C-alpha cells in the first residue's frame, strides 16, 4: 500500500486528491491549517493546525508523523492574491512567496527523512509561473512566487536524484475552486490528470514541468 501526504488538503484540489487516493485504496495523510467536515468524513488521518510558513509548526508535524514512511509527497498548499501594477500589495506578494515557494521548500526539506529511495514528490505549481507563457502580465505576486516554486522543484529534482527520489512540477489547469472563483474544470478531472502524471513520474523524467493533461510546458 502506498502512503501519500497531501498539503492544503481541506478543500479544492487538495481535498480531491485525498478523496481519489482514499477511493483507490491507498493510505493518505491530509495536512492543513484547519480541517473541514468533508475532509473528516473521508475517514483518513488528518494533521490539522499545520502552517507551512512556520518552522515550529512544520517541526510539530514531523514529530507527529513519528517517522512514518511517505511514498508520495504532494505539495499542494498555496494562495492567490491578485496584484496589478497599479495596485501592488507588497505584503500580499511577500505572503505568496512565504506560502507558495518557501513553505513548500521548508516542508519538503523537513520530510526528507520520511522519503526513501523510490519516493516521489509532486509540486503543484501553475502555468502562470511560466515566463515564456506569460502573455497577459499582472498577478505579480502569484506569478513570481510560482516561478520561484518551479525553480525549487527543478533544483530538488537534481539534488534528490542520487537518493532516487523523483520530482514532478505540475500545473493542474484552470480548476473550479474557491481560489479561481469557481471558473474552470472540475477538481475531479484535474486531479485525475495530476495523479496520472505522478504515476508516470520516474528518475528519467524527474524535473519535468507538466500540464495535468500530459503536455510538457515551457519555462
Backbone bond lengths (Angstrom), bond angles and torsions (degrees), N, CA, C in turn:
res aa  C-N    CA-C-N  psi(-1)  N-CA   C-N-CA  omega(-1)  CA-C   N-CA-C  phi
1 X - - - 1.462 - - 1.524 109.89 -
2 X 1.320 115.81 134.27 1.455 122.36 -178.37 1.523 110.31 -90.04
3 X 1.323 116.95 136.48 1.462 121.80 177.89 1.518 110.30 -105.50
4 X 1.327 115.50 122.23 1.454 123.17 178.17 1.524 108.94 -107.73
5 X 1.328 117.09 142.98 1.460 122.00 168.51 1.516 107.29 -119.35
6 X 1.339 115.89 127.23 1.461 122.10 -175.56 1.522 109.32 -120.99
7 X 1.332 117.41 126.62 1.465 120.66 175.31 1.527 109.92 -94.97
8 X 1.331 116.11 161.86 1.465 119.92 -176.64 1.505 111.16 59.13
9 X 1.352 115.62 43.59 1.464 121.11 -164.95 1.520 115.14 -90.35
10 X 1.310 118.30 -3.29 1.466 118.36 -170.51 1.520 114.60 -84.24
11 X 1.346 118.08 -10.35 1.459 119.37 -178.91 1.524 110.00 -161.16
12 X 1.324 115.84 173.40 1.450 121.80 173.58 1.517 114.46 56.78
13 X 1.320 115.21 -136.10 1.464 121.25 -177.55 1.525 110.77 -62.92
14 X 1.327 117.22 -40.29 1.460 120.06 -178.84 1.515 112.02 -60.98
15 X 1.332 116.87 -46.29 1.459 120.49 177.71 1.522 110.68 -61.30
16 X 1.326 116.65 -42.21 1.466 119.74 -178.96 1.522 111.38 -65.92
17 X 1.325 117.96 -35.74 1.467 120.21 172.37 1.530 109.43 -56.05
18 X 1.324 115.76 -50.31 1.469 119.80 -178.00 1.521 111.46 -60.18
19 X 1.325 116.59 -42.36 1.463 120.40 -177.78 1.524 111.15 -64.41
20 X 1.331 116.74 -46.80 1.468 119.50 -177.37 1.522 111.72 -70.19
21 X 1.313 117.04 -38.02 1.469 119.49 178.13 1.521 110.51 -65.28
22 X 1.328 116.92 -42.82 1.464 121.37 177.13 1.522 110.39 -60.45
23 X 1.326 117.49 -44.60 1.458 121.28 -179.68 1.522 112.51 -63.74
24 X 1.330 116.77 -28.38 1.467 120.57 179.94 1.527 112.41 -77.35
25 X 1.341 116.46 -6.91 1.451 120.30 177.81 1.509 114.52 91.85
26 X 1.331 116.97 5.99 1.455 120.28 179.38 1.532 110.30 -91.86
27 X 1.320 116.49 170.58 1.465 122.37 179.69 1.520 109.56 -91.95
28 X 1.330 116.50 134.86 1.454 119.93 179.41 1.526 110.15 -132.59
29 X 1.304 115.03 135.03 1.468 122.92 174.64 1.520 106.73 -110.17
30 X 1.325 116.45 118.20 1.453 122.08 -177.90 1.520 109.73 -95.77
31 X 1.329 116.89 126.35 1.468 122.43 -179.77 1.530 108.71 -116.13
32 X 1.322 116.72 130.36 1.457 120.44 -178.64 1.520 110.64 -159.39
33 X 1.318 116.09 165.44 1.464 120.02 175.06 1.523 110.65 -72.69
34 X 1.335 116.54 -42.10 1.469 120.78 176.56 1.516 108.31 -144.01
35 X 1.322 116.08 138.16 1.450 119.98 -176.47 1.530 110.38 -79.98
36 X 1.330 116.22 179.95 1.458 122.00 179.07 1.522 108.57 -138.34
37 X 1.311 116.35 164.17 1.467 120.34 178.87 1.517 110.72 -61.11
38 X 1.324 116.20 -42.23 1.467 119.60 -179.53 1.522 111.14 -63.35
39 X 1.316 116.83 -41.29 1.463 119.96 179.87 1.523 110.63 -66.18
40 X 1.322 116.88 -44.50 1.466 120.18 178.90 1.526 111.49 -61.02
41 X 1.331 116.11 -33.68 1.463 120.82 -177.11 1.526 112.69 -68.98
42 X 1.341 117.66 -16.05 1.464 119.82 179.20 1.528 112.42 -70.95
43 X 1.321 116.58 -19.90 1.455 119.57 179.86 1.512 113.51 71.66
44 X 1.324 116.37 36.36 1.458 121.61 179.59 1.523 109.23 -114.69
45 X 1.323 116.27 171.94 1.465 120.00 176.70 1.523 109.39 -73.72
46 X 1.317 116.10 124.78 1.460 121.50 179.29 1.523 109.42 -117.12
47 X 1.320 115.46 124.55 1.456 122.41 175.14 1.520 106.85 -106.84
48 X 1.338 116.98 96.44 1.451 120.32 -178.27 1.528 110.98 -100.11
49 X 1.317 115.59 169.88 1.454 120.64 -178.62 1.518 112.84 78.62
50 X 1.339 116.62 17.63 1.465 120.63 -177.32 1.525 109.60 -102.08
51 X 1.317 116.14 119.46 1.456 123.61 177.74 1.524 107.79 -110.65
52 X 1.323 117.46 110.34 1.465 120.60 -173.68 1.520 112.82 -71.25
53 X 1.337 117.28 -6.99 1.465 119.23 175.77 1.518 112.18 -86.85
54 X 1.332 116.96 -6.04 1.453 121.52 -175.87 1.530 110.82 -113.84
55 X 1.309 116.26 120.77 1.461 121.64 -175.96 1.531 111.72 -57.91
56 X 1.341 118.03 -42.67 1.455 120.61 -178.27 1.524 111.47 -67.08
57 X 1.320 116.78 -37.80 1.457 120.53 178.67 1.522 111.28 -62.99
58 X 1.313 116.26 -42.58 1.466 120.54 177.27 1.525 110.27 -65.83
59 X 1.324 117.18 -39.65 1.463 121.23 177.23 1.525 110.84 -62.22
60 X 1.332 116.52 -38.26 1.464 120.37 177.61 1.525 111.02 -63.73
61 X 1.316 117.05 -38.29 1.466 120.63 177.12 1.518 110.62 -62.65
62 X 1.317 116.74 -45.11 1.461 121.00 179.90 1.523 110.58 -57.99
63 X 1.317 116.99 -43.91 1.465 121.39 178.78 1.522 110.30 -64.07
64 X 1.320 116.90 -42.89 1.457 121.52 -178.14 1.523 112.19 -64.38
65 X 1.325 116.86 -32.61 1.459 120.29 -179.00 1.526 112.96 -73.31
66 X 1.328 116.77 -20.91 1.468 121.71 174.32 1.534 112.44 52.86
67 X 1.326 115.57 49.86 1.473 121.41 176.19 1.529 113.66 63.76
68 X 1.324 117.85 22.47 1.458 121.00 176.38 1.529 110.07 -59.37
69 X 1.331 118.67 125.40 1.464 119.65 177.68 1.531 110.66 -65.86
70 X 1.312 116.36 135.70 1.459 122.43 178.19 1.524 108.23 -116.62
71 X 1.318 115.96 123.12 1.461 120.60 -179.48 1.521 112.08 -87.04
72 X 1.340 116.24 -36.45 1.463 120.86 -179.73 1.524 108.86 -136.31
73 X 1.326 116.12 120.46 1.459 122.16 176.02 1.526 107.61 -103.10
74 X 1.335 116.86 118.40 1.459 121.66 179.84 1.522 108.65 -108.17
75 X 1.319 115.62 104.77 1.462 122.61 179.40 1.531 108.45 -85.09
76 X 1.318 115.58 91.68 1.455 120.91 -175.03 1.527 113.32 -106.56
77 X 1.326 118.47 -21.45 1.467 121.36 -174.87 1.523 110.83 -57.96
78 X 1.330 116.01 135.17 1.452 120.14 178.80 1.516 110.82 -171.49
79 X 1.325 115.96 162.28 1.457 121.42 177.91 1.520 109.45 -133.74
80 X 1.330 114.82 157.07 1.464 121.95 177.80 1.514 109.15 -130.94
81 X 1.326 116.06 123.92 1.457 122.42 173.09 1.527 106.59 -128.34
82 X 1.317 115.78 121.76 1.456 119.79 -175.02 1.522 110.94 -76.69
83 X 1.340 115.81 130.80 1.462 122.08 178.60 1.517 109.39 -133.05
84 X 1.323 117.03 120.95 1.455 121.24 171.24 1.528 108.23 -97.72
85 X 1.307 116.00 166.56 1.459 119.86 -178.68 1.528 111.31 -62.52
86 X 1.320 116.45 -32.10 1.460 120.11 -178.92 1.527 112.80 -83.88
87 X 1.328 116.77 -12.43 1.463 120.70 -178.47 1.529 110.65 -134.86
88 X 1.310 115.72 60.04 1.459 120.46 -179.36 1.526 110.12 -78.09
89 X 1.305 115.10 133.13 1.466 122.21 176.19 1.520 106.63 -118.37
90 X 1.319 116.50 98.06 1.459 119.33 -172.87 1.525 112.43 -69.24
91 X 1.317 117.46 -29.60 1.469 118.99 174.10 1.520 110.01 -65.17
92 X 1.337 117.09 -40.90 1.459 120.98 177.85 1.519 112.01 -66.61
93 X 1.323 116.79 -38.77 1.466 120.73 176.78 1.525 110.09 -62.73
94 X 1.330 115.31 -44.77 1.460 120.19 179.34 1.534 111.16 -62.01
95 X 1.320 117.31 -40.09 1.462 121.03 179.17 1.526 111.47 -63.88
96 X 1.330 116.66 -37.73 1.466 119.48 177.92 1.526 111.70 -65.04
97 X 1.325 116.62 -38.20 1.461 119.47 174.45 1.529 110.49 -63.26
98 X 1.332 116.39 -42.57 1.458 120.51 -177.94 1.528 111.85 -61.50
99 X 1.331 116.68 -43.03 1.466 120.56 -177.88 1.525 110.97 -81.97
100 X 1.325 115.94 -57.00 1.458 120.29 -169.27 1.523 113.81 -68.93
101 X 1.323 117.23 -38.17 1.464 120.30 -175.14 1.521 112.71 -106.87
102 X 1.327 116.79 -60.96 1.461 119.47 -174.93 1.527 112.10 -67.88
103 X 1.332 116.99 -39.42 1.459 119.63 -179.98 1.518 111.88 -62.28
104 X 1.316 115.88 -43.17 1.466 120.08 178.69 1.524 111.11 -62.52
105 X 1.323 116.58 -44.30 1.463 119.69 179.75 1.524 110.76 -65.75
106 X 1.321 117.12 -40.14 1.469 121.63 179.10 1.542 110.72 -60.19
107 X 1.326 115.86 -48.15 1.464 119.92 -178.40 1.522 111.31 -65.05
108 X 1.324 116.31 -43.06 1.461 120.53 -178.79 1.524 111.07 -61.27
109 X 1.330 116.47 -46.43 1.464 119.48 178.63 1.518 110.86 -60.32
110 X 1.330 117.27 -42.48 1.463 121.30 -177.17 1.520 112.03 -65.39
111 X 1.338 117.03 -30.18 1.464 120.29 -176.36 1.526 113.62 -95.02
112 X 1.324 117.39 1.65 1.468 119.10 -179.47 1.532 113.29 -56.15
113 X 1.341 119.80 -36.52 1.466 118.04 177.10 1.535 113.69 -62.57
114 X 1.333 116.83 -20.64 1.466 121.04 179.19 1.522 112.26 -86.41
115 X 1.340 116.65 -9.24 1.463 121.33 -175.86 1.519 110.01 -105.43
116 X 1.307 115.70 114.54 1.458 120.02 -179.97 1.518 111.79 -95.40
117 X 1.325 116.39 -177.61 1.464 121.83 176.57 1.524 108.98 -58.46
118 X 1.328 115.25 134.04 1.459 120.54 -178.28 1.518 113.74 93.19
119 X 1.326 117.60 -7.28 1.464 120.72 178.11 1.535 109.62 -71.01
120 X 1.336 114.42 161.74 1.460 120.71 -179.68 1.531 109.74 -128.88
121 X 1.334 114.90 147.29 1.460 121.55 174.75 1.521 107.70 -123.19
122 X 1.329 116.28 126.17 1.461 121.57 175.42 1.521 108.59 -111.05
123 X 1.311 116.27 127.67 1.457 121.82 179.24 1.526 107.82 -112.61
124 X 1.334 115.79 115.94 1.459 120.02 -179.81 1.526 108.37 -86.58
125 X 1.306 115.19 103.16 1.454 121.91 179.71 1.522 108.79 -106.72
126 X 1.307 118.89 -143.82 1.460 121.37 -179.59 1.517 110.18 -156.60
127 X 1.318 114.84 147.65 1.459 120.61 172.96 1.535 110.50 -60.74
128 X 1.342 116.08 -22.07 1.459 119.63 177.17 1.522 111.79 -67.90
129 X 1.332 117.09 -10.19 1.447 121.74 173.99 1.524 112.82 -92.58
130 X 1.327 117.22 5.60 1.465 121.15 176.56 1.520 109.06 -85.87
131 X 1.314 117.41 121.61 1.459 121.23 177.81 1.529 110.10 -68.72
132 X 1.327 117.22 -42.99 1.460 121.78 179.75 1.519 111.64 -61.61
133 X 1.331 117.04 -37.57 1.457 121.83 -173.48 1.531 113.48 -85.72
134 X 1.328 117.45 -4.18 1.460 120.06 -176.91 1.526 110.51 -77.65
135 X 1.331 115.44 104.44 1.458 120.86 179.24 1.532 111.96 -118.85
136 X 1.340 116.58 3.08 1.464 118.82 -175.20 1.526 114.09 -125.44
137 X 1.330 118.38 -6.91 1.457 121.24 176.81 1.520 113.18 65.14
138 X 1.355 115.54 -158.53 1.465 123.04 178.77 1.539 112.44 57.60
139 X 1.341 116.51 -169.80 1.476 123.34 -179.70 1.526 110.91 50.11
140 X 1.331 116.18 47.83 1.461 121.25 -170.68 1.528 112.56 -58.01
141 X 1.311 117.71 -51.51 1.456 119.49 -176.90 1.517 112.74 -64.47
142 X 1.305 116.74 -43.05 1.469 120.42 -178.55 1.523 110.38 -66.22
143 X 1.334 116.14 -49.78 1.465 118.93 -179.72 1.533 111.22 -59.47
144 X 1.329 116.76 -47.84 1.464 120.49 -176.59 1.521 111.46 -64.31
145 X 1.334 117.33 -40.33 1.469 119.65 -179.45 1.520 111.51 -69.07
146 X 1.330 116.80 -32.74 1.465 119.57 179.59 1.523 111.80 -75.32
147 X 1.331 117.37 -31.42 1.470 119.56 171.43 1.528 109.15 -60.93
148 X 1.334 116.04 -46.49 1.464 120.43 179.58 1.521 111.08 -61.93
149 X 1.330 117.04 -40.39 1.459 120.99 179.64 1.528 111.03 -64.17
150 X 1.328 116.33 -44.79 1.462 119.68 179.61 1.521 111.36 -63.42
151 X 1.338 116.96 -38.06 1.465 120.14 177.12 1.518 110.69 -64.81
152 X 1.331 116.67 -39.90 1.467 119.69 176.49 1.523 110.12 -60.81
153 X 1.331 116.09 -42.47 1.458 119.60 179.10 1.516 112.56 -62.21
154 X 1.331 116.63 -41.15 1.462 120.12 178.84 1.527 111.17 -64.25
155 X 1.333 116.55 -43.63 1.468 119.58 178.40 1.529 111.10 -64.59
156 X 1.315 116.75 -40.38 1.468 119.81 177.09 1.526 110.79 -60.43
157 X 1.320 117.28 -39.13 1.468 119.88 -179.07 1.522 111.33 -62.37
158 X 1.320 116.92 -32.35 1.468 121.33 178.94 1.525 110.74 -79.37
159 X 1.329 116.25 -47.47 1.463 120.52 -176.18 1.527 112.81 -68.16
160 X 1.343 116.88 -28.34 1.466 119.99 -177.28 1.526 113.20 -95.58
161 X 1.333 117.07 -2.89 1.467 120.63 177.99 1.532 111.65 -56.71
162 X 1.339 119.56 -45.17 1.468 118.94 179.42 1.529 113.61 -63.00
163 X 1.322 116.50 -23.25 1.467 120.77 178.07 1.522 111.87 -90.36
164 X 1.338 115.99 4.13 1.469 123.34 178.60 1.533 111.52 60.05
165 X 1.327 115.27 40.99 1.465 122.18 174.50 1.526 107.32 -114.02
166 X 1.336 116.80 123.41 1.459 122.11 -177.36 1.526 110.56 -98.16
167 X 1.332 115.40 149.58 1.464 121.69 -175.89 1.525 109.87 -128.47
168 X 1.329 116.23 128.59 1.464 122.22 174.43 1.523 109.27 -110.25
169 X 1.323 116.41 137.93 1.460 123.20 177.81 1.524 105.75 -111.41
170 X 1.334 117.71 112.28 1.459 121.39 -162.62 1.524 113.87 -123.79
171 X 1.318 115.03 135.20 1.466 122.79 172.61 1.530 107.65 -105.75
172 X 1.327 118.56 123.79 1.465 120.00 -175.63 1.517 114.41 -80.15
173 X 1.343 117.53 -10.00 1.453 120.04 -169.73 1.521 108.92 92.53
174 X 1.314 116.67 178.07 1.461 120.85 173.66 1.524 107.33 -80.10
175 X 1.325 115.32 113.06 1.463 120.80 -171.07 1.524 109.77 -115.01
176 X 1.302 116.33 138.89 1.464 122.13 -178.99 1.521 110.41 -75.07
177 X 1.326 115.69 95.27 1.460 122.48 177.87 1.526 108.33 -137.44
178 X 1.312 115.63 177.06 1.457 120.42 176.43 1.526 110.88 -60.11
179 X 1.341 116.91 -35.26 1.462 121.71 -178.95 1.520 111.58 -62.39
180 X 1.333 117.99 -33.99 1.466 122.37 -176.56 1.527 112.46 -102.74
181 X 1.333 116.78 15.10 1.474 121.63 -176.84 1.523 110.65 57.14
182 X 1.343 114.45 32.47 1.470 122.83 175.02 1.529 112.69 62.56
183 X 1.314 115.21 37.33 1.462 121.46 171.19 1.519 108.96 -104.38
184 X 1.331 116.82 137.02 1.462 119.46 175.88 1.508 113.51 120.30
185 X 1.325 114.47 -167.33 1.462 121.20 -177.16 1.521 110.30 -78.67
186 X 1.333 118.46 159.82 1.462 120.75 178.61 1.529 111.13 -63.59
187 X 1.339 118.06 144.85 1.462 120.30 177.13 1.527 112.88 -54.97
188 X 1.326 117.29 -34.91 1.471 120.06 -179.07 1.524 111.31 -60.46
189 X 1.335 116.56 -40.71 1.464 120.93 179.52 1.520 110.91 -67.18
190 X 1.340 116.23 -43.68 1.464 120.23 -179.86 1.522 111.44 -62.86
191 X 1.320 116.47 -45.87 1.471 120.44 -176.39 1.522 110.86 -68.28
192 X 1.320 117.38 -34.82 1.472 119.53 176.12 1.528 110.33 -57.81
193 X 1.345 116.23 -43.48 1.460 120.04 177.76 1.515 112.58 -68.65
194 X 1.320 117.17 -41.08 1.461 121.02 179.49 1.521 111.42 -62.43
195 X 1.320 116.94 -42.36 1.469 120.37 178.40 1.530 110.96 -65.12
196 X 1.334 116.52 -34.62 1.466 119.49 176.65 1.524 110.73 -63.67
197 X 1.326 116.98 -39.45 1.463 120.54 178.29 1.532 110.69 -67.61
198 X 1.324 116.72 -38.32 1.467 120.06 177.93 1.526 110.33 -64.51
199 X 1.318 116.74 -40.67 1.474 119.93 178.03 1.527 110.68 -65.03
200 X 1.333 116.13 -32.85 1.465 121.97 -179.48 1.532 111.98 -75.66
201 X 1.315 116.86 -20.45 1.463 121.84 -174.59 1.521 112.49 -64.15
202 X 1.323 115.89 135.43 1.464 121.95 174.17 1.522 108.55 -150.10
203 X 1.315 117.08 -178.87 1.462 120.24 -176.68 1.525 112.23 -67.59
204 X 1.333 117.56 -24.51 1.457 120.48 -179.42 1.533 111.86 -74.10
205 X 1.336 117.43 -36.18 1.463 118.59 -179.43 1.533 112.76 -105.62
206 X 1.316 116.82 11.72 1.456 121.62 178.02 1.530 110.69 -57.18
207 X 1.343 115.95 138.64 1.455 120.61 -179.45 1.513 114.14 91.77
208 X 1.329 117.34 3.81 1.460 121.33 179.88 1.529 110.75 -79.02
209 X 1.319 115.97 141.59 1.463 123.54 176.53 1.525 107.11 -98.36
210 X 1.333 115.88 103.84 1.461 122.35 -173.94 1.525 113.02 -110.21
211 X 1.304 116.53 144.99 1.459 123.24 159.83 1.526 106.76 -77.67
212 X 1.321 117.20 151.87 1.460 120.33 178.12 1.519 112.42 -57.11
213 X 1.338 117.10 -26.18 1.465 120.23 -179.02 1.525 112.94 -81.69
214 X 1.319 117.84 1.00 1.457 122.08 177.48 1.510 114.97 101.68
215 X 1.330 117.49 -10.18 1.463 121.11 178.41 1.525 110.35 -68.02
216 X 1.330 117.02 135.49 1.459 121.10 174.08 1.522 107.37 -83.57
217 X 1.333 115.52 125.90 1.462 120.69 -174.12 1.528 112.17 -95.32
218 X 1.330 116.87 153.13 1.474 120.52 177.88 1.536 110.15 -79.04
219 X 1.303 115.58 151.95 1.459 120.88 176.84 1.525 110.71 -78.27
